[in-house]
């Protein structure tokens, strides 16, 4: 099987690529990524020279380059997205362009090329703000709050419309808050960890009582792979960590684990429209696909803290922007190995 992974240089995408290459023989991966601020080829250094891995730089809104990259692929796993809620609030146009138009382009091309399986990776945020103690299952209404979650809900509906109208072979996953290695440090956990390592203030939005369901990225990768291989066409599958913890408690756990004082906690103005609770029911994954989360939260947090503590070079590269030129530096010497398709590398667009 040859799989096109969009957004494969990002946090979850790069973890998924390493996971599938490690656990599935005979699978090859084409990593299609625009390399925006959160796309980092250093995340994939360990597999960069594998014959079963190939990188193509491109925008998912560019149908011509998408088709060139997707040609010959049996399946698509679609991670690529503008995924930061704060950025979507202040720059919503880029979020809509990538998440809605980009998904539409991928669907059109995949349908044209008769791709056998299309996995659309979505988020629990499409269910919107939940009342205290509530959980969302796959039949819960979609009630997004932010431009980001609205764009993901719109892309979900596009995928479902292609299934219904064109009998398109797509499935959707909706995962809860991922954490683990290689996560861009603007997200909550890596921001808290990296600031604590440097004894910098940990900014807590509002009262810090926003509840999130924490899922280790490796568990999410196992779940997405199960959906890719055994998920039923047209279905939605929730993938959650089953560990609901509020942000303030999570920050305190991190500080205690790292031996840092709670005086580092700093309360800041809450962001507009901040949802108070996300939580998923995942019985469908367990019953039909035999999946359940396997990484306990405490063990996952220790592993994640240790990773950021030791990956100073990676963190420096992400923070100062060196990774943006990583593609040119690294692939300049390997251009001939890209089999022609990556030789046509479009210039970054404004979207």
N, C-alpha and C positions, 0 to 999 in steps of 0.2 A: 504494500500500500504506500502511495505517495500522498502526503498531507501538506496542504498549504496552511500555514499558521499566520494569521494577520496579527500585527502587534507583538510579534515574537521576541522583540528586543526589550519589551516592557517587563514589569514585575511578574505577573502571573504567566504571561506568555513564555518568558524565558525559562521559568521553572517548569512549565509544561513540556517544552521542547527537551530539556535535559531529562525529564521524567520518562517521556515516551521513548527516547533513544536508549535509555538505560534498561527499560523493561519490555520492549517489543522488538524482537529481531525481525529483520526484513522490512522495517518501516523506514522510509526516508522522509525528510522534512524540508520544505521550502519556507524559509522565514521571510515574510514580507512586512517591512516596517519602514515608516517614513523617517524615523530617527528624530522625532521632536524632542523636547526637553527631557521627557521621561523614558525615551528609548535609548538603550545603552548596550552596545555590542560587547562591552566588557563582561556583561552578564553571561555571555555564551563562549567565553574564551576556552572553556574546557571541551567544547565540542566543535569549535570553529574549523578544525582540520579533519573532522570526520567525513568520509566519503558519502555518508548518508545525510549530510547536512549541507544546505546551500542558502545563502542570504541574497535577497533582492531588495534594493532600496526603492521604495515607491509609495505613492499616496493612494489610499483605497478609493478616493474620489476620481482617480484617473483610470478610466475603463480600459484604455489601450494597454497600459503597463500591467494592470490587474490581469487582463486576459493572457498576456505573455507569461506572467508568473504562474497563473493557474492552469495553463495548458498541460495536460498529462497528469493532473492530480486527481486522485480518487475521492478525496474528501477535503473539506475546508473546516478549520476551527477558528472562529472569528473572535479574537480578543480586542483588536484595535479600537480604541475609543479615547476621547477626551474624558478622563474619569474623575477629575478633581472637582468636587462640588463648589468650593470657593471660586475657582477659576470660572466655572460655568455661570456663577452669579454675576460676576463682573465682566465676563467676556462670553456671553451666551452664543454669539454667532458662530464662533469656531466649534463649539460643542454641537450645535445643530448640524453644521456642515459635515463634520466628521461622522457623528454617530447616526444621523438619519440618512443623509445623502450617501455617505460611504457605504453603509449597510445595503442600501438600495442598489448601488453599483455592483457590489459583490453578488447580490442575489441575481441580478440580471446576467452577469457574466457566468456564474455557476450554472444557471439554468441553460444558457446557450451552450455551455460545454458539457452538459449532462453529467455534472458531478454527482456521485452516488450518495454522499452524505454531507450535510451542512450543519455544523454545531454553532449556534449563536450563543455566545457567553454574555449573560445579562447580570442583573443585580437584584438583591432584595429591596433596594430602594424604590423600585417601581410600585411596591405595595403601599408606599407612603407611611405616614406617621401612625403608629399603632397605639391603642389604648393600653393602660397599664395591665400587664399580665397576659396580653393577647399574643397570638402567634399567627403567622400567615401560612396557609398551605397553597398548593398550586391553583386552587379554585377561588382564592381570595380576590376581591376586586383590585384593579390597578388604579391607584390614586397618588401619582407622583407629586412631589412638592417643589423640587428645584428644577432649573433648566437641565441639569445633568440627568436626573431621574426621569424627567419628561422625555428627553431625547432617547433614553434607553427604552422607555415604554413604547415610544413611537416605533423604534426599530424592532422591538418584539412583535408589535402588531403587523409591521410589514412582513416579517418572517412568517407569521401565522397566515397572513393573506396569501402568500405564495404557496403555502402548503394547501390551503383550501381551493384556491383558484386554479393553480397549475399542477397540483399533485407533486409539489416540490419536496424532496426528501430532507426536510429540516427538523431539528430538535432544538429546544431552548433550555439552557441552564440558568438558574438564578441563585447566585451564591451570596453568602453573608460576608461580613468584613474580614478580608484576608490579611494575614500577617506572616512574616517570615523573612528569609534572606533576600536581598536584592530589591527591596521595596524603596521607591524614591522617597527621600526624607521629608517631603512636604506632608505625607500622610501621618495620621495620628501617632501610631506606635513608633515608627522610626524617628519621628520628630522628637517624641518624648525621650527615647533612648539616647539619641545622639546629643541632645541638649544636656541630658543628665551626665553623660560621659564627660562633657566639657564644663560641668557645673554652671550651666546657663539656665535661665528661668524656663519652666515648663508652662506654656500658655494653655490655660483651661478656659474653654468657651462657657460663658454664662455661669451657671451653678455646677456644671460638670456632671449633671445627672442624666445625660443622654445615654440611653442603653443600647448596646450593640452586641450582636451575636458573633463571637470571635472564632474564626476558622483558619487553621494552619494551611498555608498555601499547598503543602504536599498532599493534604487530604482533599483539597479542591481539585488538584491535578488528577488524583485517583478517581474522583467522581466524574470529572469531565471525560476522562478516558473511558470509563464505564458507559457513559451516555453515548460517546462516539461509537463504541463497539456494540452496545446492546440496547440502547435507548429506542423507544418506539417512535416512529415518524409522527410528527405533529404534536408530540407531547412536551410539556414543561416539567422540569425537574428542579426542585429546590435542593441546594447543597449548603448545609449550615453546620456550624461547629457545635451547636447545642450548648454553648457557654455564653450566656447573656450577662454582661458586666457593664456597669456604667463607666463613663470615661474617667471620672475622678477616682473611683476605686482602682481602675486599671493603672492610672498614673501612680497611685500610692503603692500598688504592688510592685511596679517597676522600681520605684525609688528604694523600697525595702530590700528587694532582691539585689540591687546594685550598691547597697550600703550608702545611699545618698539621703540627705535631710529633706523633710517635707517642706522646709522653707523655700525650696526651689519652685514650688507650685505658685503660679501667678494667674489670677483670674483676669480675663480680658472680656471685652464686649462680645456677646454672642453674635453669630452670623445670622443674617435674615432667613426666616423660615426654617430654622433648624429643627429637624424632626427629633422627637424625644425617644422613640423606641423603634428598633427593628428586631424581629425575632422570627425564625422559620420553623415550620414543621417539615421533617424530612423522611416521613414514613414511606413515601413512595419510592425513594431511592433505596431504602433498606429492603422493602418488600419485593420490589421488582428487579433490582439490579444488585442486590447483595452488598450495598455500600453503607458504611457508617464511619464517622470520624474516628481516627485511631490515635491522634496526637493529643495527649492531655494538655490543657491550657498551661499549667505550671511548667511542664517540661518544654513545651513549645516556646514559652517566653524566655526560659533560660537559654535555650538554643539560639533564639533570635538575638538576645542581648550579647551572647558570646560572639555571634557572627559579626555584629556591628563593632564590637570592641576590637576585633582582630583585623577588620577590613578597612584599615585607615586609608590605604591607597585608593581603593574603590570609592570611598566616601569623599575623599579629596577631589577625585576626578569628576564625580557627580556634582559636587558643589561649585567647582570653579569653571565648569563647562568644558573641560578637556575632552570628555567623552563625545562631544559633538563632532570633533574632528577625528575621532577614533576610526570611523569607517574609511576615510581617505587614507589615513596612515596605514591601517592594517591591510586593507584590500588592494592598495596600490601594488603591493608585492605579490598578490594572489589573483590578480584580475583574470589571468588565463584559466584559472580553475573554476570560474563561475559559469562555464559552458555557454557563454554567449548571452544568456538572458540577463545577467547582471551588468553586462557591458553597457546596456542602455539604462543609465541611471539618471532619472530626471532631476532637475534642480528643485530644491525645496520650494513649495508654493506658499502663498500667504495664508492659506486656510489652516 
